[in-house]
């Protein structure tokens, strides 16, 4: 296996991760603010149900497209492709769709725009996520994972700023689209100069470790998307004034803290059992959810968001490293596509589960609805953290 550190054009994690910043800027704007705000605007009499349908439809499209793109990408990789063509197609389609999303005049067009956006970006995401194990040696995965987790959080920060503070829809959509295209160009140019590490293409084999990693990740992300999806409504109940701005600022605090947590976790992920680092992050995230539940003042909400962000950044770094270590390297993009179903299925399931529980409790229009959602998130994350312990020990020296 080649040592990429001695290559004339050695892999730079920051340049490899640039496109991840652009992709996460899209999701930072949409998933925490703009989906909820646009559902409230275009389906004002059925806001919770309208949001649930919107989020679930988009994630369902993403799940199908990402698996298909991953399979095709691995076949192309076996013939020498660096997968860049998938980045470019996804970025161009995603840029056009995000502008359509912000300008859609009806709820029907909003669903169509989001489905197109998910289709476009998820053509890129599975093949793109294979870039880290494609070009980074296993011993350097901790640092590269920290970069990806930090850039994810910073991209989400930029998206939250766009979604929360820019009121002109055309300006917000154009800025996000332009960033997506520029970051795609940066990463694509860097990848074209790199030599991949040697990985013999093999048929995908789902091992027990792969299955346990998938289940634990899905449960933790179910809790995360429950928090993210209902934070807007929580803020609406807790704070007076501009809900979009307050939610945006809270998300920014969360995400800046997450970037710090990701950076802090980079070295421990390389030194200690990655399961332990992920468990610490997940457990601290549960503590933060409890803080949201007991908060009665704006300062307490801010404190909960900061704790949640630090915890999430730690978990993200460990999660990236576990994925790059345990997923089969001979079918990376396909494996990444399946692994990402553990993120996409919760996007579909979280709003549906919360809506079902709120309906059963006759609390769909209750002031306590967001708090009920957060209780559900605590249970979901706790189950995911417990499932993590089924994974094999994973250290850099033993990966």
C-alpha positions in Angstrom: 0.0 0.0 0.0 1.4 3.4 -1.0 2.4 5.9 1.6 0.5 9.0 0.4 2.7 11.3 2.6 5.7 10.7 0.3 3.8 11.5 -2.9 4.7 14.8 -4.7 1.0 15.7 -4.6 0.1 14.4 -1.1 -3.6 14.3 -0.1 -4.6 17.4 1.8 -7.6 16.7 4.1 -8.7 20.4 3.9 -8.9 20.3 0.1 -10.5 16.9 0.1 -13.1 18.1 2.6 -13.9 21.4 0.8 -16.8 19.9 -1.1 -18.2 18.5 2.2 -18.3 22.1 3.4 -20.5 23.1 0.4 -22.8 20.1 0.7 -23.2 20.6 4.5 -23.9 24.3 3.8 -27.0 23.2 1.9 -28.2 20.9 4.7 -27.4 23.5 7.4 -29.7 26.0 5.7 -32.5 23.5 4.9 -32.8 20.9 7.6 -32.8 23.2 10.6 -34.5 26.3 9.3 -35.7 26.5 5.7 -37.7 23.3 5.5 -39.7 24.3 8.5 -40.0 27.9 7.5 -41.1 27.1 3.9 -43.6 24.4 5.2 -45.0 27.0 7.5 -45.2 29.5 4.6 -46.8 27.2 2.0 -48.8 24.8 4.3 -49.7 27.2 7.1 -52.7 25.2 8.4 -50.8 21.8 8.5 -47.3 22.9 9.5 -46.2 19.7 11.4 -47.7 17.3 8.8 -46.4 19.5 6.0 -42.9 19.5 7.4 -43.0 15.7 8.0 -44.1 14.9 4.4 -41.5 17.3 3.0 -38.6 15.9 5.0 -39.6 12.3 4.5 -40.0 12.6 0.7 -36.6 14.2 0.2 -34.8 11.6 2.3 -36.6 8.7 0.5 -35.3 10.0 -2.9 -31.8 10.4 -1.4 -31.7 6.8 -0.1 -32.5 5.4 -3.6 -30.2 7.7 -5.6 -27.2 7.3 -3.3 -27.2 3.5 -3.4 -27.4 3.5 -7.2 -24.7 6.1 -7.5 -22.4 4.1 -5.1 -22.7 0.9 -7.1 -22.0 2.7 -10.5 -19.1 4.6 -8.9 -17.4 1.5 -7.6 -17.6 0.0 -11.1 -16.0 3.1 -12.5 -13.4 3.2 -9.8 -12.4 -0.4 -10.7 -11.6 0.9 -14.2 -9.5 3.8 -12.9 -12.0 6.6 -12.3 -11.3 9.0 -9.4 -15.1 9.5 -9.1 -14.9 13.2 -9.9 -17.6 13.0 -12.6 -20.1 12.1 -9.8 -19.1 15.2 -7.8 -19.6 17.5 -10.8 -23.0 16.1 -11.9 -24.3 16.2 -8.3 -23.1 19.8 -7.7 -24.6 21.2 -10.8 -27.9 19.5 -10.3 -27.9 20.4 -6.6 -27.1 24.1 -7.3 -30.0 24.5 -9.7 -32.4 22.7 -7.4 -31.5 24.7 -4.3 -32.4 27.9 -6.1 -35.7 26.4 -7.2 -36.4 25.3 -3.6 -36.1 28.9 -2.3 -38.2 30.3 -5.1 -40.9 27.6 -5.3 -44.3 29.3 -5.3 -46.4 26.3 -4.1 -46.1 23.4 -1.7 -46.2 21.0 -4.6 -43.2 22.7 -6.3 -41.4 22.8 -3.0 -41.6 19.0 -2.7 -40.5 18.6 -6.3 -37.6 21.0 -5.8 -36.4 19.2 -2.6 -36.7 15.8 -4.3 -34.5 17.1 -7.2 -32.0 18.6 -4.8 -31.7 15.3 -2.9 -31.4 13.3 -6.2 -28.6 15.6 -7.4 -26.6 15.9 -4.2 -26.8 12.2 -3.4 -25.4 11.3 -6.8 -22.3 12.9 -5.4 -22.3 12.1 -1.7 -21.6 8.3 -1.7 -18.8 8.5 -4.3 -17.4 11.6 -2.7 -17.4 10.2 0.8 -15.1 7.4 -0.5 -12.5 10.0 -1.1 -11.0 9.8 2.4 -10.4 6.0 2.4 -9.6 6.2 -1.3 -6.6 8.6 -0.8 -5.8 8.6 3.0 -3.8 5.8 4.6 -5.5 4.0 7.6 -3.0 5.4 10.1 -4.0 9.0 9.1 -7.8 8.5 9.3 -8.2 10.1 12.7 -6.9 13.5 11.4 -8.8 13.3 8.1 -12.0 12.3 10.0 -11.6 15.4 12.3 -11.2 17.6 9.2 -14.4 16.2 7.7 -16.3 16.5 10.9 -15.1 20.1 11.5 -15.9 21.1 7.9 -19.3 19.5 8.2 -20.0 21.7 11.2 -18.6 24.8 9.6 -20.6 24.2 6.5 -23.7 23.8 8.6 -22.8 27.1 10.3 -22.6 28.9 7.0 -26.0 27.4 6.0 -27.6 28.3 9.2 -26.4 31.9 8.7 -27.9 31.9 5.2 -31.2 30.3 6.3 -31.6 32.4 9.4 -30.3 35.8 8.4 -30.8 36.3 4.7 -34.5 37.2 4.1 -34.3 37.5 0.3 -35.0 34.0 -1.0 -33.2 34.5 -4.3 -30.1 35.8 -2.6 -30.0 32.9 -0.1 -30.5 30.3 -2.9 -27.9 31.8 -5.1 -25.3 32.1 -2.4 -25.7 28.5 -1.4 -25.6 27.3 -5.0 -22.4 29.3 -5.7 -20.7 27.9 -2.7 -21.6 24.4 -3.7 -20.1 24.8 -7.1 -16.9 26.5 -5.9 -16.2 23.9 -3.3 -16.9 21.1 -5.8 -14.3 22.6 -8.1 -11.7 22.9 -5.3 -12.0 19.3 -4.3 -12.3 18.0 -7.9 -9.1 19.8 -8.9 -7.2 18.3 -5.9 -8.5 14.8 -6.4 -7.4 14.8 -10.1 -3.7 15.2 -8.9 -3.8 12.3 -6.4 -2.9 8.6 -6.6 -5.4 6.4 -4.7 -4.1 4.0 -2.1 -4.1 0.4 -3.4 -7.5 -1.2 -2.8 -8.5 -4.3 -4.8 -12.1 -4.1 -5.9 -14.3 -6.8 -4.3 -18.0 -7.6 -4.1 -19.7 -5.9 -1.1 -20.0 -8.2 1.9 -22.1 -7.1 4.8 -20.3 -8.2 8.0 -21.7 -8.2 11.6 -19.5 -5.1 12.3 -21.0 -3.4 9.3 -24.5 -4.2 10.5 -23.8 -3.1 14.1 -22.2 0.1 12.9 -25.3 0.8 10.7 -27.8 0.2 13.5 -26.0 2.2 16.1 -25.5 5.1 13.7 -29.1 5.0 12.6 -30.4 5.2 16.2 -28.1 8.1 17.1 -29.1 10.0 14.0 -32.7 9.3 14.7 -32.3 11.3 17.9 -30.2 14.0 16.1 -32.8 14.6 13.4 -35.6 14.7 16.0 -33.7 17.5 17.7 -32.9 19.3 14.5 -36.4 18.9 13.0 -38.2 20.2 16.0 -35.7 22.9 17.3 -37.5 25.5 15.1 -40.8 24.8 16.8 -39.1 24.6 20.3 -37.6 28.0 19.7 -41.0 29.3 18.6 -42.5 28.3 21.9 -39.5 29.4 24.1 -38.4 32.7 22.6 -40.2 35.9 21.5 -39.4 37.7 18.2 -37.9 36.5 14.9 -38.1 32.7 15.1 -35.9 32.1 12.0 -33.2 34.4 13.3 -33.2 32.9 16.8 -33.2 29.4 15.5 -30.3 30.3 13.1 -28.2 31.8 15.9 -28.8 28.8 18.1 -27.8 26.5 15.3 -24.7 28.6 14.7 -23.7 28.2 18.4 -24.4 24.5 18.2 -22.3 24.1 15.0 -19.3 26.2 16.1 -19.2 24.1 19.3 -19.4 21.0 17.1 -16.4 22.1 15.0 -14.5 22.6 18.3 -15.6 19.2 19.5 -14.5 17.6 16.2 -11.1 19.2 16.4 -10.6 18.1 20.0 -11.6 14.5 19.2 -9.1 14.1 16.3 -6.2 13.0 18.5 -8.2 10.7 20.9 -9.7 8.9 17.9 -6.2 8.0 16.7 -5.0 7.0 20.2 -7.9 5.3 21.9 -10.7 2.9 21.1 -12.9 4.7 18.6 -16.0 3.1 20.2 -15.2 4.8 23.5 -14.8 8.3 21.9 -18.1 7.8 20.1 -19.8 6.7 23.3 -18.5 9.8 25.2 -19.9 12.0 22.4 -23.2 10.3 22.3 -23.6 10.3 26.1 -22.8 14.0 26.3 -25.4 14.6 23.6 -28.1 12.9 25.8 -27.1 15.2 28.7 -27.6 18.2 26.4 -31.1 17.0 25.4 -32.0 16.8 29.1 -30.8 20.4 29.5 -33.2 21.4 26.7 -36.0 19.7 28.4 -35.5 21.4 31.8 -34.6 24.9 30.3 -36.8 27.8 31.3 -34.8 30.7 30.1 -32.9 31.8 27.0 -29.5 31.4 28.7 -30.3 27.8 29.6 -31.2 27.1 26.0 -28.0 28.5 24.8 -26.0 26.4 27.3 -27.8 23.3 26.2 -27.0 24.1 22.5 -23.3 24.5 23.3 -23.1 21.2 25.2 -25.0 19.5 22.4 -22.6 20.9 19.8 -19.4 19.9 21.6 -20.9 16.4 22.0 -22.0 16.1 18.4 -18.6 17.1 17.1 -16.9 14.5 19.2 -19.4 11.8 18.0 -19.0 12.9 14.3 -15.2 12.5 14.3 -15.5 9.1 15.9 -18.3 8.1 13.5 -16.3 9.1 10.4 -13.3 7.2 11.7 -15.3 4.1 12.5 -16.9 4.1 9.1 -13.6 4.5 7.2 -12.1 1.7 9.4 -14.9 -0.9 9.4 -16.5 -0.5 5.9 -15.1 -2.8 3.2 -12.5 -0.9 1.3 -13.0 -2.9 -1.9 -16.5 -1.5 -2.5 -16.2 1.8 -0.8 -18.8 4.0 -2.5 -21.4 1.2 -2.4 -20.7 0.7 1.3 -20.8 4.4 1.9 -24.1 4.6 0.2 -25.5 1.9 2.4 -23.9 3.4 5.5 -25.5 6.7 4.7 -28.9 5.0 4.8 -28.3 5.1 8.5 -28.5 8.9 8.1 -31.2 9.0 5.5 -33.7 6.6 7.1 -33.7 8.6 10.3 -34.5 11.7 8.2 -37.6 9.9 7.0 -38.5 8.2 10.2 -37.9 11.0 12.8 -40.7 13.3 11.7 -43.1 10.4 11.0 -42.4 8.9 14.5 -42.8 12.2 16.2 -46.0 13.0 14.3 -47.4 9.5 15.2 -46.6 9.9 18.9 -48.0 13.5 19.1 -51.1 12.3 17.3 -51.6 9.4 19.8 -51.1 11.8 22.7 -53.4 14.4 21.0 -50.5 16.8 21.3 -50.0 17.8 17.7 -51.0 21.4 18.4 -49.8 21.5 22.0 -47.1 23.8 23.4 -45.5 20.7 24.8 -45.0 19.0 21.4 -41.3 20.0 20.9 -40.5 18.8 24.5 -42.2 15.4 23.8 -40.0 15.2 20.6 -36.9 15.9 22.7 -37.8 13.1 25.2 -38.0 10.7 22.2 -34.6 12.0 21.0 -33.1 11.1 24.4 -34.4 7.5 24.1 -33.2 7.1 20.5 -29.6 8.4 21.2 -29.3 6.2 24.3 -30.3 3.1 22.3 -27.7 4.0 19.7 -24.9 4.5 22.2 -25.7 1.2 23.8 -25.6 -0.5 20.4 -22.1 0.9 19.8 -20.7 -1.4 22.4 -21.4 -4.4 20.0 -18.7 -3.1 17.6 -15.2 -4.6 17.7 -12.4 -2.7 19.3 -11.1 -0.1 16.9 -7.7 1.7 17.4 -5.5 3.3 14.7 -2.8 0.7 15.4 -5.2 -2.2 15.1 -7.4 -0.9 12.3 
